Amino acid sequence: MQNDDFNSGASLKLSDDSFLFGGNNGFNAFFPDRIQSNRYVPPIKITQFYKFNKPFALDEPIYKNRLIELEYTDSVIGFGFVAMDYTAPQNNKFKFMLEGFDADWVDADATRMTYTNLDSGEYVFRVKGSNNDGVWNEEGSSVTIVVNPPVWATWWAYLFYLLIGVALLYQFQKSNEQRLRRETEKRYNQRLQLYIESLEEATDCVLIADANKHLMYANNASKLILNVAPSDAVGHTIFSLLFSDGVDADVARNGLRSEGRWHGEVKSIRSNGNRTTEITISAVHDDNDNETAFVCIARDITDRKKTESELEEHRHGLQKLVDERTQLLQHEISENKAVQLELANSLKEKELLLKEVHHRVKNNMQVISSLLNIQAESVGDDVFSELLGESQQRIKSMSLIHENLYQSDNLLEIDFKDYINMLANSLHRFYAISGSLISLDIRVDNVTLDIETAVPCGLIINELISNSLKHAFNGVDRPGTITINFRSIGCRYVLEIKDDGIGLPPEFTLESSTSMGMEIVTILTQQLDGRLQFESEQGARFEISFPRKDKHVG
């Protein structure tokens, strides 16, 4: 370079792309194609260590030192560092990180950094840098820093703290155990005092003796039951106080020796007369099963024994009365059984007689029916023969009732469902017309009727079914059906008989009808206190309802 002074406008670009710049002492030549980037990787050195922002001399240069040990009072420290490339040192870049404190690399604005108030522990300070063209030395330089803890944070200090804590815990535990023991003893003494007060007020005599059976304690009831004051009883043996008979005392000793407990009743003579005492003696054992004490409870049961004796006398008296009354009752039962047997035999005889009556009535009606049948066959008049046949069917309807009663176990009531089926099928066979297809549709509830209701009801059914069979299907060339319904609705029976034949004549009324059968139906309906209704739409339909008798009402 001729100088660093140049003349304005004194420049020239040559054909090889180089430049000339003129100055007072000549010119400078600049060749752009000869410019190269800086590829040198600069070594990074830590050059200085600071305490409280002042250089601190170490035992050896810091770039040779791998470990710096600090006290916890060294609260402000710093490091100086440099990149060993002086091409353009002002353009060198740095990054640093204190492992254990910084989470990542920190860009450095200068060649020095500072840390304050580091906690005790081990750290590693690392720094890396680049030259002026950004070529980085990733390895950089590092130094280990150990910050010693304060005296109160060392391991032996913590051990001391632990020992003090254990000692305090042990002392607390001992104090708590002593407190609990005192509280337990206090509660025990309170309960013991309560037990003693309760024993003093007890109506039973309570005695406590030592292992030699000498009395140590007696409550106030000993004066009343044993006739000995508690203060006078102490020191005596329990056997001398409780037993006046040596035999009873030996029995009690044997029981205590074999079972550790004895319970029994003892009779003794006191100043207030003969008394009976209930005594229980129990031995108290320690963990080694040695007898350490004896507890005795004595209860005066003289009044109770007297009451039991009186109750026993009353029981014997009552037993005697019960036995006498039992004999009287057995005699009455025997007499009642004889009367019942006599009544049963009488009832059986009457049932047999009543069955015989129904049997003979049925036979007599069959005889009458047979006579009418013979008469109908011998008479030459068809009208008269038909009338005899109708009368025969009426008699047969009543005969079926007596036959049903004769075959039934119950002579008072008739199974009306079976009766209607037999009667309807009998009429259907009697009036069977060759070539006609008339069927029966019978729908009857399970009901029973007495003979006073069954006879008129059976005659009504006989008349209405007979009329349907004789007249409903005259001139009808098709199958026909006669429906018989008998239902129990509430407190009434409802009988319905209908057919799908030609129906009733237009002028038909119950009052104007001259048919004997309809007169019978009307009279019998009135006898049953019933209502008779009829209609003639799609055949004839008759409905008769009558009340149920009280004995039939469920």
BELHUSUL-V162357 format. One record per pair of residues at least 12 apart in sequence whose ideal C-beta (glycine too) atoms are under 7 Angstrom apart, sorted by the first residue. I is the first residue (numbers start at 0). J is the second residue. D is the distance in whole Angstrom. If there is no record, write none. Layout:
I_J_D + I_J_D
This chain:
0_27_5 + 1_22_5 + 1_24_4 + 1_25_4 + 1_26_6 + 1_27_6 + 2_22_5 + 2_23_6 + 2_24_5 + 4_22_5 + 4_23_6 + 5_20_5 + 5_21_7 + 5_22_5 + 6_21_5 + 6_22_6 + 9_21_3 + 16_31_7 + 16_32_7 + 17_29_7 + 17_30_5 + 36_132_5 + 37_86_5 + 37_130_5 + 37_131_6 + 37_132_4 + 37_134_7 + 38_134_6 + 39_84_6 + 39_130_6 + 39_134_7 + 40_134_6 + 40_136_5 + 41_82_4 + 41_83_5 + 41_84_3 + 41_128_6 + 41_130_5 + 41_136_6 + 42_83_4 + 42_136_7 + 43_80_6 + 43_82_6 + 43_126_6 + 43_127_6 + 43_128_5 + 43_136_5 + 43_139_5 + 43_140_5 + 44_62_5 + 44_80_7 + 44_81_6 + 44_83_6 + 44_140_6 + 45_61_5 + 45_62_6 + 45_78_6 + 45_80_5 + 45_126_6 + 45_140_5 + 45_142_6 + 46_62_7 + 46_79_5 + 46_80_6 + 46_81_5 + 47_61_7 + 47_78_7 + 47_79_3 + 48_61_5 + 48_67_7 + 48_78_6 + 49_76_6 + 49_77_4 + 50_73_6 + 50_75_7 + 50_76_6 + 51_75_5 + 52_75_6 + 52_77_7 + 52_113_7 + 61_142_7 + 64_142_6 + 65_142_6 + 65_143_6 + 66_143_5 + 66_145_7 + 67_142_6 + 67_144_5 + 68_145_5 + 68_147_7 + 69_144_6 + 69_145_7 + 69_146_5 + 69_147_7 + 70_147_6 + 71_119_6 + 71_146_6 + 71_147_6 + 71_148_6 + 71_149_5 + 74_115_6 + 74_116_5 + 75_113_7 + 75_115_5 + 76_114_6 + 77_111_6 + 77_112_6 + 77_113_4 + 78_111_7 + 78_112_6 + 78_124_6 + 79_110_6 + 79_111_5 + 80_93_6 + 80_110_6 + 80_126_5 + 80_140_7 + 81_110_6 + 82_128_4 + 82_130_7 + 84_130_4 + 86_130_6 + 86_131_5 + 87_131_4 + 90_131_4 + 91_128_6 + 91_129_6 + 91_130_6 + 91_131_6 + 92_128_6 + 92_129_5 + 92_133_7 + 93_107_4 + 93_110_7 + 93_126_6 + 93_128_4 + 94_106_6 + 94_107_6 + 94_127_5 + 95_107_6 + 95_112_6 + 95_125_7 + 95_126_4 + 96_125_5 + 97_114_6 + 97_122_5 + 97_124_5 + 98_122_6 + 98_123_4 + 98_125_7 + 99_120_6 + 99_121_7 + 99_122_4 + 99_123_7 + 100_114_7 + 100_117_7 + 100_122_6 + 117_146_5 + 118_146_7 + 119_146_5 + 119_147_6 + 119_148_4 + 119_152_6 + 120_146_6 + 121_143_7 + 121_145_5 + 122_144_4 + 123_141_6 + 123_143_5 + 124_141_6 + 124_142_5 + 124_144_6 + 125_139_6 + 125_141_4 + 126_139_5 + 126_140_6 + 127_139_3 + 198_218_5 + 199_218_5 + 199_219_5 + 201_218_6 + 201_220_6 + 202_220_6 + 203_220_6 + 203_296_5 + 203_297_7 + 203_298_5 + 204_218_7 + 204_220_4 + 204_221_5 + 204_224_4 + 204_225_6 + 204_297_4 + 205_218_5 + 205_296_6 + 206_237_6 + 206_295_4 + 207_292_6 + 207_294_6 + 208_237_5 + 208_292_7 + 208_293_4 + 209_292_6 + 210_290_5 + 210_291_6 + 210_292_7 + 212_236_5 + 212_237_5 + 212_238_7 + 212_293_6 + 213_234_6 + 213_236_6 + 214_232_5 + 214_233_5 + 214_234_6 + 214_235_5 + 214_237_6 + 214_240_7 + 215_233_7 + 217_229_4 + 217_232_4 + 217_233_7 + 224_276_7 + 224_297_5 + 224_299_5 + 225_240_6 + 225_297_7 + 226_269_5 + 226_270_6 + 227_240_6 + 237_280_7 + 237_293_6 + 237_295_5 + 238_251_7 + 241_265_7 + 241_278_6 + 241_295_7 + 241_297_6 + 242_265_6 + 243_267_5 + 243_268_7 + 247_265_5 + 251_280_6 + 255_280_6 + 255_282_6 + 259_281_7 + 259_282_5 + 260_280_7 + 260_281_5 + 260_282_7 + 261_280_5 + 262_279_5 + 263_278_6 + 264_277_5 + 265_278_6 + 274_299_6 + 274_301_5 + 275_300_5 + 275_301_5 + 275_304_5 + 276_297_5 + 276_298_7 + 276_299_6 + 276_300_7 + 277_298_5 + 277_300_5 + 278_295_7 + 278_297_5 + 279_295_7 + 279_296_5 + 280_293_6 + 280_295_5 + 281_294_5 + 350_410_6 + 353_410_5 + 354_405_5 + 354_410_7 + 357_401_4 + 357_404_5 + 357_405_4 + 358_405_5 + 360_401_5 + 361_398_5 + 361_401_4 + 361_402_5 + 361_405_6 + 364_394_5 + 364_397_6 + 364_398_4 + 365_398_6 + 367_394_6 + 368_391_5 + 368_394_5 + 368_395_6 + 368_398_7 + 371_387_5 + 371_390_6 + 371_391_4 + 372_391_6 + 374_387_6 + 375_387_4 + 375_388_6 + 389_465_7 + 392_426_6 + 392_429_6 + 392_461_6 + 392_465_6 + 393_458_6 + 393_461_6 + 395_425_7 + 396_422_6 + 396_457_5 + 396_458_6 + 396_461_4 + 397_454_6 + 397_457_7 + 399_418_6 + 399_421_6 + 399_422_6 + 400_413_6 + 400_418_7 + 400_450_6 + 400_453_5 + 400_454_6 + 400_457_6 + 403_417_7 + 403_418_6 + 404_450_7 + 411_449_6 + 412_447_4 + 412_448_6 + 412_449_6 + 413_447_6 + 413_448_5 + 413_450_7 + 413_453_5 + 414_447_6 + 415_443_7 + 415_446_5 + 415_447_6 + 415_448_5 + 415_453_7 + 415_485_7 + 416_443_4 + 416_445_6 + 416_446_7 + 418_453_7 + 418_457_7 + 419_441_6 + 419_443_5 + 419_460_6 + 419_483_6 + 419_485_6 + 420_441_6 + 422_457_6 + 422_460_6 + 422_461_7 + 423_439_5 + 423_441_6 + 423_464_6 + 423_483_6 + 426_461_7 + 426_464_5 + 426_465_6 + 426_468_6 + 427_439_6 + 427_468_7 + 430_465_7 + 430_468_4 + 430_469_6 + 435_472_6 + 436_478_4 + 436_479_7 + 437_468_7 + 437_472_6 + 437_479_5 + 437_481_7 + 438_478_7 + 438_480_5 + 439_481_6 + 439_483_7 + 440_480_5 + 440_482_4 + 441_483_5 + 442_484_5 + 443_485_4 + 444_485_6 + 444_486_5 + 444_487_5 + 446_487_5 + 452_527_7 + 452_548_7 + 455_523_4 + 455_526_5 + 455_527_6 + 456_494_7 + 456_527_7 + 458_519_6 + 458_523_6 + 459_494_7 + 459_520_5 + 459_523_5 + 459_524_7 + 459_543_6 + 460_496_7 + 462_516_4 + 462_519_5 + 462_520_5 + 463_496_4 + 463_520_7 + 463_541_5 + 464_481_6 + 464_496_6 + 465_516_7 + 466_516_6 + 467_481_5 + 467_498_4 + 467_500_7 + 467_539_7 + 471_498_4 + 471_500_3 + 471_501_6 + 471_538_7 + 471_539_6 + 472_500_5 + 473_501_7 + 475_500_6 + 475_501_6 + 479_498_6 + 479_499_6 + 479_500_6 + 480_498_7 + 480_499_6 + 481_498_5 + 482_497_5 + 483_496_5 + 490_546_6 + 490_547_5 + 490_552_6 + 491_544_5 + 491_545_7 + 491_546_5 + 491_547_6 + 492_544_7 + 492_545_6 + 492_547_6 + 493_542_7 + 493_544_5 + 494_543_5 + 495_542_5 + 496_541_5 + 497_538_6 + 497_539_7 + 497_540_4 + 498_538_5 + 498_539_6 + 499_537_6 + 499_538_4 + 500_538_5 + 500_539_7 + 502_535_4 + 502_538_5 + 502_539_5 + 503_535_4 + 503_539_5 + 509_521_6 + 509_531_7 + 524_543_5 + 527_545_4 + 528_545_6 + 528_546_6 + 529_543_5 + 529_544_6 + 529_545_3 + 530_544_5 + 531_543_5
